[in-house]
Amino acid sequence: MDDVQKELLQEYPADTPVAACYHLTWPDQKIYRGQLKDLAKIVHDNHLTLTTMLVVGEAIDNRHGFSELYNKNFTHLFRTGEDTIQIG
C-alpha cells in the first residue's frame, strides 16, 4: 500500500480526496475517507486487505447516498420496481 500511495503522489496532490471502500455493496460495507497523503495509514489502521476498492479524486464527492440499483423498488431500463404502479 505504501508503494501505491507513493506512485499516486507522483500524479496527484497530497490533499486529493480518497476513499478506501471495503466490501462495497455488501451488508457489512465500510467506506473510509481521507486525503491521499494518508491513504496508506487508512488502509493499514483499518486492516484492509482483500475486497477493498480504492477511489482517488474528486469523483468520490460527486454523489450523495447509496446506490439504488439493487433496491427492489427501484425501476430502471431492465426492471420495473415492485412498488411501481404501471399505467396503460
C-alpha positions as CSV (number, residue, x, y, z in Angstrom):
1,M,0.0,0.0,0.0
2,D,2.9,2.3,0.7
3,D,4.1,1.8,-2.9
4,V,0.6,2.6,-4.3
5,Q,0.4,5.8,-2.3
6,K,3.9,6.8,-3.4
7,E,3.0,6.2,-7.1
8,L,-0.3,8.1,-6.8
9,L,1.5,11.1,-5.1
10,Q,3.6,11.4,-8.3
11,E,0.4,12.3,-10.2
12,Y,-2.0,13.8,-7.7
13,P,-1.6,16.5,-5.0
14,A,-1.3,15.2,-1.4
15,D,-4.7,16.7,-0.4
16,T,-6.6,14.8,-3.2
17,P,-9.7,13.1,-1.7
18,V,-9.5,9.3,-1.4
19,A,-11.8,6.6,-0.3
20,A,-11.0,3.0,0.7
21,C,-14.2,1.1,0.1
22,Y,-14.3,-2.3,2.0
23,H,-16.9,-4.9,0.9
24,L,-18.6,-2.2,-1.2
25,T,-22.4,-3.0,-1.7
26,W,-22.2,-5.8,0.9
27,P,-24.2,-5.6,4.1
28,D,-21.0,-5.0,6.1
29,Q,-19.6,-2.4,3.8
30,K,-17.4,0.3,5.2
31,I,-16.0,3.4,3.5
32,Y,-13.0,5.2,4.9
33,R,-12.4,8.7,3.5
34,G,-9.4,10.9,3.8
35,Q,-6.6,12.5,1.8
36,L,-4.1,10.8,-0.5
37,K,-1.2,11.7,1.9
38,D,-3.0,9.5,4.5
39,L,-4.1,6.6,2.2
40,A,-1.6,4.0,3.4
41,K,-2.3,4.8,7.0
42,I,-6.1,4.5,6.4
43,V,-5.6,1.1,4.9
44,H,-3.1,-0.2,7.5
45,D,-5.0,1.2,10.5
46,N,-8.3,-0.5,9.4
47,H,-6.6,-3.8,8.4
48,L,-8.0,-3.5,4.8
49,T,-6.7,-6.3,2.5
50,L,-8.9,-8.1,0.1
51,T,-12.2,-6.8,-1.4
52,T,-11.2,-3.2,-0.9
53,M,-11.6,-0.7,-3.8
54,L,-9.6,2.5,-3.7
55,V,-11.2,5.6,-5.2
56,V,-8.9,8.6,-5.8
57,G,-10.0,12.1,-6.9
58,E,-13.0,14.4,-6.8
59,A,-15.4,11.7,-8.1
60,I,-15.9,10.4,-4.5
61,D,-17.8,13.6,-3.6
62,N,-20.0,13.8,-6.7
63,R,-22.9,11.8,-5.3
64,H,-24.9,11.5,-2.1
65,G,-26.4,8.5,-0.5
66,F,-26.3,4.8,-1.6
67,S,-26.9,3.3,-5.0
68,E,-30.5,2.2,-5.6
69,L,-29.5,-0.3,-8.3
70,Y,-30.3,-3.4,-6.2
71,N,-33.3,-1.8,-4.3
72,K,-36.3,-4.0,-5.2
73,N,-38.4,-0.8,-5.6
74,F,-36.0,0.9,-8.0
75,T,-37.1,1.0,-11.6
76,H,-34.6,1.0,-14.4
77,L,-34.3,0.1,-18.1
78,F,-34.4,-3.7,-17.4
79,R,-36.7,-3.9,-14.4
80,T,-39.9,-2.4,-13.0
81,G,-39.7,-1.9,-9.3
82,E,-42.1,-3.9,-7.1
83,D,-43.9,-0.8,-5.7
84,T,-44.1,1.0,-9.1
85,I,-47.7,1.5,-10.5
86,Q,-47.9,1.0,-14.2
87,I,-50.5,3.0,-16.2
88,G,-51.6,1.9,-19.6
